[in-house]
Amino acid sequence: MPPDPVVSVVIPAYNAEKTIGNAIDSVLEQTMSDLEVIVVDDASTDGTVHVVEAAGDPRVRLLRSPWNCGPAVARNLGVKRATGRWVTFLDADDEYVPSRLEGLLEAAAGDCDCFVADWIVASVPDPGGRLAPLRLPTLPAQPLAENFEFTDYLKLAMDVMPIVPRATLTRHHIEFSPWAHSGEWAPLIARLCAMGIRGRLLHRVGYLYRGTGTHHSSTLRSIEEQLQATEFLAADADVPEAAKEILRQGIPGTRRRLVVAALREGKLAKFACYARRNPTDLVWLPASVLCFLWRQVRYRVASLSSRPA
């Protein structure tokens, strides 16, 4: 029997036929090879399963859910079936840069009771169909931030997909909240920090997420879940007061996004409900709509410019 791999990469997938192949390839092309890829098919109705089965690499494992249960539950299932000493995550339409896993493990420096994250960046397909950064962020001068806490995560104002020892998740019974389809990374980082797990942030881009201008996080359902997660964490006794204050400050902006999303998706009953609860949010509506439209235009222009001539 072969030894357990160093890293398990869990990929929840639902109707990801067009992107799952590149996601898997971005893991298999890592500068380290001692890994496994666990794709959890969340009852897809397209050809996702066929693409995964055609990967042709024994390191790729396919788990199939009999019903659609959402990415959080799919990730939990993947973690339970993982055999690697470390576990990390990838969405089915995103990709890693080739040295991501090696860089994260080097930053862990053999510490088996820590989590390590790196920077993510919005990306669009290049002429070859693989993701390339839309714009690289300005990174801090120091290569690694030690003692990365939940408050630091909130100040960073971006999600991070950490690598975590599998034993840590098991020992502390840490899972993704089943109700969370969006905003699920904040509760995970909060729980890790509350359990005293040391965090480190590697100041380099390692994760490429697919930007479209209409990203999943901008849907009404996702914003509702983000608000639910924010309010939950703001009331959690294990969350530091400094982090709670940041969370409370962000709630009004999330509520305003609800109004915009409800109007954009034509859900007028919800639009009226949210507007009635917080009438002052309507003042921000024109600016919010313009920001959304500008984001769509920016991604559209970037996508067109990346196409082959």
C-alpha positions in Angstrom: 0.0 0.0 0.0 1.5 3.4 -1.0 2.2 5.8 1.9 -0.2 8.6 2.6 0.4 11.8 0.6 1.7 15.0 2.1 -1.3 17.1 0.9 -4.9 16.5 0.0 -6.5 19.1 -2.2 -10.3 19.0 -1.9 -12.3 20.4 -4.9 -16.1 20.6 -4.6 -17.6 20.5 -8.1 -21.1 21.2 -9.4 -21.7 21.5 -13.1 -18.1 22.4 -13.6 -17.5 20.5 -16.9 -15.9 23.5 -18.6 -13.4 24.4 -15.8 -12.7 21.3 -13.6 -10.1 19.9 -16.0 -7.9 23.0 -15.7 -8.5 23.1 -11.9 -7.2 19.5 -11.6 -4.3 20.2 -13.9 -3.2 23.1 -11.8 -2.8 20.8 -8.9 -1.2 18.0 -10.8 1.3 20.5 -12.2 2.5 21.6 -8.8 6.3 21.7 -8.1 5.7 19.0 -5.5 4.1 15.7 -6.5 3.3 14.0 -3.2 -0.4 14.9 -3.2 -3.9 13.7 -3.9 -6.8 15.5 -5.5 -10.2 14.7 -4.1 -13.0 15.9 -6.3 -16.4 15.8 -4.6 -19.1 15.9 -7.4 -22.1 17.6 -5.9 -24.7 15.8 -8.1 -23.7 17.5 -11.3 -26.1 17.2 -14.3 -23.4 17.9 -16.9 -20.2 16.1 -17.9 -18.2 17.0 -14.8 -17.8 13.4 -13.7 -16.6 12.3 -17.2 -13.9 15.0 -17.2 -12.7 13.9 -13.7 -12.7 10.3 -14.7 -10.7 11.1 -17.8 -7.9 12.8 -15.8 -5.8 9.6 -16.1 -3.8 10.1 -12.9 -4.1 7.8 -9.9 -3.7 10.7 -7.6 -7.1 12.0 -8.6 -10.0 10.5 -6.6 -13.7 11.1 -7.3 -16.4 11.1 -4.7 -20.0 11.4 -5.8 -22.8 12.9 -3.7 -26.3 11.4 -4.5 -27.9 14.8 -4.1 -26.8 18.5 -4.3 -25.8 19.5 -0.8 -23.7 22.6 -1.5 -19.9 23.3 -1.4 -19.6 23.4 2.4 -21.0 19.9 2.9 -19.0 18.7 -0.1 -15.8 20.1 1.4 -16.5 18.4 4.7 -17.0 15.1 2.9 -13.7 15.5 1.1 -11.9 16.2 4.3 -13.3 13.1 5.9 -12.1 11.0 3.0 -8.7 12.7 2.7 -5.5 10.8 3.6 -2.9 13.6 3.4 -1.1 15.1 6.4 -2.3 18.5 5.2 -5.6 19.5 3.7 -6.3 22.5 1.5 -9.1 23.6 -0.9 -9.7 24.7 -4.5 -12.9 25.7 -6.2 -13.8 23.9 -9.4 -13.4 27.1 -11.6 -10.2 28.3 -10.0 -6.5 27.4 -10.3 -3.3 27.3 -8.3 0.0 28.8 -9.4 2.5 26.0 -9.9 4.5 26.6 -6.7 1.6 27.2 -4.4 1.7 24.0 -2.3 5.5 23.9 -2.0 5.5 27.5 -0.8 2.8 26.9 1.8 4.6 23.9 3.2 7.9 25.8 3.4 6.1 28.6 5.2 4.7 26.0 7.7 8.3 25.2 8.5 7.4 21.8 9.9 4.9 23.2 12.4 2.1 20.6 12.6 -0.3 22.8 14.6 -0.6 25.8 12.4 -2.4 27.0 9.3 -0.8 28.8 6.4 -2.5 31.0 3.8 -1.4 33.1 0.8 -2.9 35.8 -1.4 -5.6 35.2 -4.0 -6.1 37.3 -7.0 -8.9 37.8 -9.5 -8.0 36.2 -12.9 -9.3 35.7 -16.4 -8.5 33.0 -19.0 -5.4 33.7 -21.1 -5.2 32.8 -24.8 -4.5 29.2 -23.9 -7.5 29.0 -21.6 -5.6 29.0 -18.3 -6.2 31.6 -15.7 -3.9 34.6 -15.5 -4.1 37.5 -12.9 -6.2 40.4 -13.9 -4.0 42.7 -11.9 -1.3 41.8 -9.4 -1.7 43.2 -5.9 1.0 45.3 -4.1 2.4 42.8 -1.5 4.0 43.8 1.8 7.8 43.8 1.8 8.1 41.0 4.4 7.6 37.6 2.9 5.8 36.0 5.8 3.4 37.3 8.5 3.6 35.3 11.7 0.7 35.2 14.2 -2.0 35.7 11.5 -5.1 36.2 13.6 -8.8 36.5 12.7 -8.6 40.3 13.1 -5.8 40.3 10.6 -7.9 38.3 8.2 -10.7 40.8 8.4 -8.4 43.7 7.8 -7.0 41.9 4.8 -10.5 42.2 3.2 -10.1 39.1 1.0 -10.7 35.4 1.4 -7.9 33.0 2.0 -7.9 29.3 1.3 -5.5 28.0 4.0 -3.6 24.7 4.2 -4.3 23.0 7.5 -3.0 19.8 9.2 -5.8 17.2 8.8 -5.2 16.1 12.4 -6.0 19.6 13.5 -9.4 19.7 11.8 -10.2 16.2 13.2 -9.0 16.9 16.7 -11.0 20.1 17.1 -14.0 18.9 15.1 -13.6 21.9 12.7 -16.0 21.8 9.7 -17.5 24.2 7.2 -21.0 25.3 8.3 -23.6 23.4 6.2 -25.6 26.6 5.6 -22.7 28.5 4.2 -22.4 28.6 0.4 -20.6 32.0 0.6 -18.7 33.7 3.4 -17.6 30.2 4.6 -13.9 31.1 5.0 -14.4 33.7 7.8 -16.0 31.1 10.2 -13.2 28.6 9.4 -10.4 31.1 10.1 -12.3 32.3 13.2 -12.6 28.8 14.6 -9.0 27.9 13.9 -7.8 31.0 15.7 -10.3 30.4 18.6 -8.8 26.9 19.1 -5.3 28.5 19.4 -4.1 27.3 16.1 -1.2 29.6 14.9 -1.7 31.3 11.6 0.8 32.5 9.0 0.2 34.5 5.9 2.6 34.0 3.0 2.9 37.3 1.0 2.8 35.9 -2.4 0.0 35.1 -4.9 -0.8 31.4 -5.0 -4.5 31.2 -5.7 -6.2 32.4 -8.9 -9.9 32.8 -8.7 -12.0 33.2 -11.8 -13.4 36.8 -12.0 -16.4 37.4 -14.2 -17.9 40.6 -12.9 -20.9 38.5 -11.8 -19.1 36.3 -9.3 -21.0 33.9 -7.1 -20.3 36.1 -4.1 -22.4 38.9 -5.7 -25.6 36.9 -5.9 -28.5 37.7 -3.6 -28.2 34.3 -1.9 -24.5 34.6 -1.4 -24.8 38.1 0.1 -27.6 36.9 2.4 -25.2 34.1 3.6 -22.4 36.5 4.0 -24.6 38.7 6.2 -25.7 35.7 8.2 -22.0 34.6 8.8 -21.0 38.2 9.7 -23.8 38.5 12.3 -23.1 35.1 13.7 -19.4 35.9 14.2 -20.1 39.3 15.6 -22.1 37.6 18.4 -19.7 34.7 18.9 -18.1 34.8 22.4 -14.8 33.3 21.0 -14.3 36.1 18.6 -12.0 38.9 19.8 -13.7 42.3 20.4 -11.4 44.0 17.9 -12.6 41.5 15.2 -16.2 42.0 16.3 -16.0 45.7 15.8 -14.7 45.2 12.2 -17.5 42.8 11.6 -20.1 45.2 12.9 -18.7 48.0 10.8 -19.1 45.8 7.7 -22.8 44.9 8.3 -24.3 48.1 6.8 -22.4 47.7 3.6 -23.5 44.1 3.2 -27.1 45.2 3.8 -26.8 47.7 1.0 -25.5 45.0 -1.3 -28.6 43.0 -0.6 -30.8 45.8 -1.9 -28.7 46.1 -5.1 -28.6 42.3 -5.7 -32.4 41.9 -5.1 -33.1 44.7 -7.7 -30.5 43.3 -10.2 -32.0 39.8 -10.0 -35.6 41.1 -10.3 -36.6 39.8 -6.9 -38.9 42.7 -6.1 -40.5 41.3 -3.0 -37.1 40.9 -1.4 -36.0 44.3 -2.6 -39.1 45.9 -1.0 -38.5 43.9 2.2 -34.9 45.0 2.5 -35.7 48.6 1.6 -38.4 48.7 4.1 -36.2 47.5 6.9 -33.4 50.0 6.1 -34.8 52.9 4.0 -31.5 54.8 4.1 -29.9 52.0 2.1 -31.7 53.4 -1.0 -29.5 56.5 -0.9 -26.5 54.3 -1.8 -28.3 52.5 -4.6 -27.1 54.5 -7.6 -23.5 54.4 -6.6 -23.7 50.6 -5.8 -25.2 49.9 -9.2 -22.6 51.9 -11.0 -19.8 50.0 -9.1 -21.4 46.7 -10.1 -21.6 47.7 -13.7 -18.1 49.0 -13.8 -16.8 45.7 -12.4 -18.7 43.8 -15.2 -17.1 46.1 -17.8 -13.6 45.7 -16.4 -13.8 41.9 -16.4 -15.4 41.9 -19.9 -12.6 44.0 -21.3 -9.9 41.9 -19.7 -11.5 38.7 -21.0 -11.7 40.1 -24.6 -8.1 41.3 -24.5 -6.9 37.9 -23.4 -8.4 36.0 -26.4 -6.1 34.9 -29.2 -6.2 37.1 -32.3 
